Amino acid sequence: MPNVTPQPAFVLIRPQMGENIGAAARGMWNFGLERMRIVAPRDGWPNQRAVAMASGAGRLLDEAQVFDTTADAIADCTHVYATTARPRGLTKPVMTPEAAMADAAARIGAGEKVAVLFGPERAGMENDDIMRANTIISVPVNPAFSSLNLGQAVLLNAYEWQRHSVAVEGRRMDMAGADWATGLEVEKLAEHYEERLDEAGFFFPDHKAQTMKTTLRNLWSRMPLTRSDVQTLHGIMRQMVRWKERG
């Protein structure tokens, strides 16, 4: 059963190699997209090379819709984006993939049906295809080498779709089963080190002792310590004291 989650259709126009169709399927499925439409694939359909390349994303190919023309592939859509490095002199709004997929997410959320067009590998989309799009997606690539592989272009836009359609943490800490140390545990660690360092004569001369202790306390407060870290640091100090006493 096709996924009923609102999402854009990715339309591959006259793709030339089955391997690239398979790579596109993998890129889509990496980011939860599964509505693939294919327009006039050069080597016919189904394509075993596409299946081999798709690996675990083969279901997308099984459910892919095949059309004779671009117009047929987007007939049910209300807004269409065309990915191309060359707008070919047509007057249309141009967006980065990031801006375009944010726009697509907003449109789909409002009930629109959206498609993203990807041209054939060798020459890209023709004006006849581009003129059917409402918006151009242009990737800010090296102008001296602006050609993207079909699979790369699909993957890049699929990633941007995921960023704007799913709540993704920009940064997180993997705790691997650990817990953060509490304020009390860090306080006890600081006291342990102060006591032992004081016994060792570390806080010298006397008029600088308080400043040195404040610096040490500030060091502990800046460190994101887990309970395991605190236990390890206690153990290090205890072993150093034992070693000194044996000497």
Protein Blocks (a to p, Z undefined) as FASTA:
>chain_A
ZZfbdcdddddehifbfklmmmmmmmmmmnopabdcdehifkbpadfklmmmnmmmmmmm
mmpccdfbfklmmmmpcbdcdddfblnopacddddfklmmmmmmmmmmnopacddddddf
klopafklmmmpmbdcdddddfklmcccfklmmmmmmmmmmmmmpccdfbdcdekhpacd
dfklmmmmmmmmmmmmmmnomaccfklmmmmmmmmmmmmmmpccdfklmmmmmmmmmmmm
mmmmmZZ
